Amino acid sequence: EELLVENNQDGAAYDSHAVHYLTFAKDAMDQASRDGDWDAYFRRIGPELDNFRAAIKHSISIGNTETALQLSSSLSDFLIEHGLVMEATSWLKQSFPSDEDSLSPAVLAGAYLTLASHLRGRRGDRQKAIKAAKKGLEIYRQMDLRSPPDTCLYDAQLLRHTPQAHRLELNR
């Protein structure tokens, strides 16, 4: 982050930094999903954690909520695996905009389902988790997809372990 401060010209360095780390995160997640090698994902992300944090922080500060949500969602598996559930949830919550219409539906739906998977494990947040999952799934339905991506369904299925889960309709 110190180098960014020194090299920043009208925010351009920060913006470029955020785009770079969003691409980095997406590539790492895609490769781990294809290869099933999540250890490689963790090894790639770990050394860059401070850069990810700086990119999320900057994206939130300038109101680039779409990038902030994508970065927060992409980083969440790493943070949770390393015992940083509160940080992962905090980044996601801070990233949500007041005007959700400004986001692409796919990013918004994915962020809600990622948030739901975070909240499901925290005592007292089961109702909020179910509410977030319902919202995310409804957005996917409005996109006229036959079903959300498998990872989103997996996150929503995890909510079935809650007493209220029988009310959560996961399929059309």
Legacy VTK file of the C-alpha trace (Angstrom):
# vtk DataFile Version 3.0
C-alpha trace
ASCII
DATASET POLYDATA
POINTS 172 float
0.000 0.000 0.000
2.937 2.331 0.671
4.064 2.031 -2.967
0.544 2.827 -4.114
0.505 6.014 -2.074
3.852 7.095 -3.556
2.868 6.274 -7.167
-0.740 7.389 -7.103
-1.802 9.992 -9.635
-5.491 10.913 -9.324
-6.287 7.414 -8.074
-5.080 5.765 -11.272
-2.553 3.550 -9.494
-5.179 2.378 -6.996
-7.694 1.681 -9.766
-5.148 -0.289 -11.771
-4.118 -2.163 -8.623
-7.728 -3.164 -7.872
-8.315 -4.380 -11.440
-5.085 -6.390 -11.330
-6.017 -8.116 -8.069
-9.560 -8.801 -9.202
-8.173 -10.545 -12.293
-5.617 -12.356 -10.116
-8.362 -13.589 -7.745
-10.645 -14.719 -10.561
-7.808 -16.593 -12.272
-6.791 -18.297 -9.015
-10.393 -19.317 -8.258
-11.008 -20.549 -11.805
-7.851 -22.644 -11.750
-8.681 -24.120 -8.330
-12.216 -24.919 -9.484
-10.917 -26.647 -12.628
-8.026 -28.518 -11.010
-9.545 -29.069 -7.584
-6.239 -27.904 -6.103
-7.378 -25.475 -3.434
-3.996 -25.652 -1.718
-2.502 -23.991 -4.806
-5.183 -21.292 -4.559
-4.274 -20.653 -0.920
-0.553 -20.529 -1.772
-1.197 -17.972 -4.526
-3.486 -15.742 -2.477
-1.585 -15.809 0.834
1.441 -13.702 -0.095
-0.839 -11.112 -1.713
-3.313 -10.723 1.169
-2.259 -7.156 2.028
-2.616 -6.165 -1.636
-6.122 -7.653 -1.728
-7.055 -5.766 1.414
-5.750 -2.504 -0.080
-7.689 -3.115 -3.315
-10.944 -3.815 -1.443
-10.447 -0.817 0.838
-9.811 1.482 -2.127
-12.762 0.122 -4.110
-15.082 0.727 -1.163
-13.686 4.216 -0.541
-14.350 5.398 -4.106
-17.746 3.704 -4.313
-16.711 1.031 -6.804
-18.948 -1.499 -5.112
-18.979 -3.983 -7.968
-15.203 -4.433 -7.796
-15.304 -4.442 -3.982
-17.977 -7.170 -3.951
-16.138 -9.276 -6.498
-12.854 -8.962 -4.596
-14.532 -9.668 -1.253
-16.337 -12.705 -2.626
-13.198 -14.032 -4.320
-11.123 -13.650 -1.182
-13.691 -15.069 1.236
-12.665 -18.738 0.944
-9.087 -17.852 1.774
-10.059 -15.707 4.760
-12.442 -18.304 6.168
-9.922 -21.118 5.737
-7.443 -19.042 7.737
-9.855 -18.276 10.574
-10.718 -14.766 9.427
-14.489 -15.228 9.127
-15.272 -11.874 10.726
-12.959 -10.068 8.288
-14.479 -11.872 5.310
-18.002 -11.017 6.419
-17.050 -7.429 7.227
-15.558 -6.824 3.758
-18.683 -8.216 2.117
-21.035 -6.136 4.236
-19.010 -2.953 3.629
-19.014 -3.622 -0.109
-22.789 -3.706 -0.577
-24.032 -0.446 -2.106
-27.042 1.516 -0.945
-28.320 1.387 -4.539
-28.177 -2.246 -5.639
-29.575 -1.375 -9.071
-26.136 -0.034 -9.993
-24.630 -3.553 -9.915
-24.762 -6.344 -12.422
-27.304 -8.928 -11.252
-24.784 -11.786 -11.378
-22.325 -9.974 -9.078
-25.089 -8.974 -6.675
-26.629 -12.454 -6.529
-23.253 -14.098 -6.027
-22.391 -11.656 -3.252
-25.670 -12.343 -1.449
-25.077 -16.086 -1.615
-21.485 -15.702 -0.444
-22.716 -13.553 2.439
-25.341 -16.178 3.265
-22.680 -18.862 3.480
-20.710 -16.661 5.919
-23.685 -15.871 8.088
-24.982 -19.428 8.338
-22.162 -20.456 10.645
-22.412 -17.532 13.042
-24.642 -18.016 16.040
-27.719 -15.835 15.852
-27.324 -14.983 12.162
-29.237 -17.921 10.672
-32.269 -15.777 9.830
-30.040 -13.231 8.101
-28.321 -16.056 6.196
-31.617 -17.405 4.922
-32.765 -13.900 3.971
-29.518 -13.279 2.026
-29.757 -16.684 0.294
-33.357 -16.054 -0.740
-32.416 -12.642 -2.118
-29.478 -14.044 -4.092
-31.505 -16.912 -5.535
-34.355 -14.574 -6.454
-31.949 -12.330 -8.380
-30.678 -15.356 -10.308
-34.264 -16.334 -11.104
-34.952 -12.828 -12.387
-31.958 -13.190 -14.682
-33.997 -15.960 -16.312
-31.386 -18.605 -15.696
-32.601 -22.155 -15.267
-30.544 -22.335 -12.107
-27.785 -20.411 -10.355
-24.178 -21.522 -10.776
-23.311 -24.715 -8.883
-21.217 -22.902 -6.269
-24.177 -20.726 -5.336
-26.457 -23.723 -4.999
-23.833 -25.403 -2.851
-23.715 -22.386 -0.522
-27.503 -22.277 -0.336
-27.719 -26.032 0.291
-25.527 -25.586 3.354
-28.314 -23.513 4.832
-30.528 -26.601 4.895
-28.920 -27.423 8.225
-30.916 -24.635 9.834
-34.367 -25.186 11.389
-35.908 -22.718 8.923
-34.310 -24.341 5.883
-37.413 -26.250 4.885
-38.926 -22.872 3.948
-36.040 -21.975 1.650
-37.007 -22.952 -1.876
-33.800 -23.733 -3.774
-35.224 -24.969 -7.063
-37.840 -23.627 -9.455
LINES 1 173
172 0 1 2 3 4 5 6 7 8 9 10 11 12 13 14 15 16 17 18 19 20 21 22 23 24 25 26 27 28 29 30 31 32 33 34 35 36 37 38 39 40 41 42 43 44 45 46 47 48 49 50 51 52 53 54 55 56 57 58 59 60 61 62 63 64 65 66 67 68 69 70 71 72 73 74 75 76 77 78 79 80 81 82 83 84 85 86 87 88 89 90 91 92 93 94 95 96 97 98 99 100 101 102 103 104 105 106 107 108 109 110 111 112 113 114 115 116 117 118 119 120 121 122 123 124 125 126 127 128 129 130 131 132 133 134 135 136 137 138 139 140 141 142 143 144 145 146 147 148 149 150 151 152 153 154 155 156 157 158 159 160 161 162 163 164 165 166 167 168 169 170 171
